[in-house]
Amino acid sequence: MLNERGEVTECTSANIFVVRGEKVLTPPLNSGCLEGVTRGILMEIAPEAGVSVVEQALRPEDLHSADEVFISSTNRNLISAGEVAGTKIPAPGPVCERLNELFDAYVADYVSRRLASAAR
């Protein structure tokens, strides 16, 4: 989805990320994108994987020239995009895979802490 300035904001119900090298770019909240829970957690934990997440206005051409494109969603975690409007993109990419493993570990830790807390 694009905002009134023609900038990429999000998918219908997911946040979008573009990978360039080891840097991950995502639209800033003032673009009109969702303030996604998964997006927020990812921005917090990505440095643990040596990945910098930067909020930056994105144009459609940024997706076409990306090393990787992935989306995040509360009910789907991270999903690599293999194609954007006919442009093939390597998927799953190594940065998305690394971040997905880190996110899975974060969720598992969160759930076990909540279960331990509830058992008290």
N, C-alpha and C positions, 0 to 999 in steps of 0.2 A: 504494500500500500504506500502511496505517496501523499505528502502533505501539499498544501496550497503553493509551496515553493518548488515543487517537483522533487523534493528530497525523499529518500526511502525512510519510512518510519517503522514499519513492522509488517508481519504477516497478519492474516485475519485474526488469529488468536494466539500468536506467538511472537517473541522478540527475534530480531535478526542480527547476525554477526558476520563480519567479513574478516578473513585472515589474510594478512600480508606479512610474510616471514614469520616472526615470532610475536607479532603485534596483532591484537584482535581489536577491531573497530566495531562500534555499535552506535546507533543514533542516540543523541542526548534526549532526556525527558522533554525538553522544550520543543522537540520536533513533533510532539503529539503521540509518541509511542506509549505503549502500556508500561506501567511501572511494575514489571513482572517480578514475582517472588524469585523464580529461578534465575532471572537476569541479575537481580540484586545479589543473590548468593554467589553466583558465578563471578561477578565483579569483585567480590570480597575474597574468594578463595583462589582465583586464577594465579596470583603471584606465587602461591605455593608450588605451582607447576612451572614457574619461571616464565609465565605468560603475562604480558601487560595488556590490560583491557582499557581502551581509550574511547570516551564518548566523542563522537565526531559526526557532523552532518555527512550523509552518504547520498550519492546520486546513483541512479540505475547503472551507469557505466562502471561504478566501483564494484558492483556485484559481478559484472562480466569479466573484469580484469583481476579478480581475487584469486589467491592461492586456494582458498577454501571459503565456503559459505555454509553456515549452519544456523539453525533456529533453536530457541529454547522455549519450553512450555512446562507449566506445572504438572500436567498429566503425561508428558512425553519426554521430559528431560531434555537432552540435546540430540538433534537429528541433523546429519550432514545433508546438504543439498547437492545432488549430482548434476543438476541442470537448472539454469535460470533463463527463462524466455528463449530457449533454444541453444544457449551457450553451455557446453559441457564443462563441468568443474570436477576435478578429482574428488571422489568421495568413497568411503569416509576418509577424511584427511587426518594427518597425525596430530595436529593441534586439537582438533575436535575430539579425537579419541582420547588424548591425554586429559583434556578437561572433563570429558564424560566419566572417565575412571575416577577422577578426583571428586566430581559431583556425586557419583554413586557411593564413594567412601564417606563423604559428608552426610549423605542421607542415612546410610547404615549407622553411622555414629550417632546421629540425631535420634533415630528411632530407638537404638539401644539405651541411650541416656533417658529418653522419655519412659521406656518400659521399666527401667530400673527405678526411676522416680515414682512411677505409679505403683510399683510393688512395695514401696515403703509404707 
